[in-house]
Each structure stands twice: as structure tokens, then as C-alpha cells.
Amino acid sequence: MTGRARANGEGSIFPYRNGFAAYVWVTKPDGKRTRKYVYGKTREDVHNKWIKLQADARKGPVATKVPTVASFLDYWLREVVKPNLAPATYVYYEMFTRLYLVPGLGSKRLDRLQVREVQT
């Protein structure tokens, strides 16, 4: 392995299960620092993800959790629909979200949501 030694707080790459994992210390949107992990089958894949994560961490706060459909819909209703649309529209959207979308899809992570699940 070539390259310079890592400085404190830069993170680490290590063998993990059937591949490799890496972490970088990042600042979350709430201002706290924590580790964010990336995973992959090969060390090279993880190294590329690790470099990208380090660059993102230098640019500013990094989200460490992916929101669920339910939490995103709650945000969307509160921050987008309610202030910008008619009150009756908000009530209508909230009802459909509460009765149909959240029970069926609410627990799914947004980054793993598939077209097939939405169509069902």
C-alpha cells in the first residue's frame, strides 16, 4: 500500500464480513461529529467511496441516516405543501398520505425504494 499516512480524524479502511468497510469522521447537519461508514466487495471499491465521502465531509455537513418514506412525507407535508398550497389541498394530501402511503411504504428507506413497491 502506498501513499501518505492518515491524519487524525481522516478515517480508516478495514476488512469487514465478505469485503471491506471504511469510515470517515463527518459533521452531521445538527453540528455533532460522528463516523459515517461505506461498504464494498473489494478494497478498491471501498477506497473510491471513502475518497468521495472525505470530499463530501470537507464541503460541509453530511447526513448519516437515510430518511424513510414516512419521515420524508411528513417533512414534505409540513415544509412544502402546508405553506404553499391551499388548506383544503393540505388536508386532502395529508389524508391520502396517512391512510395509504405510510401504512404500505412508510418503513422503507428512500434510497432503497423500488418502482415495483410503489406500483403495488
Order of alpha helices (4+ residues) and beta strands (2+ residues): beta-beta-beta-alpha-alpha-alpha-alpha-alpha
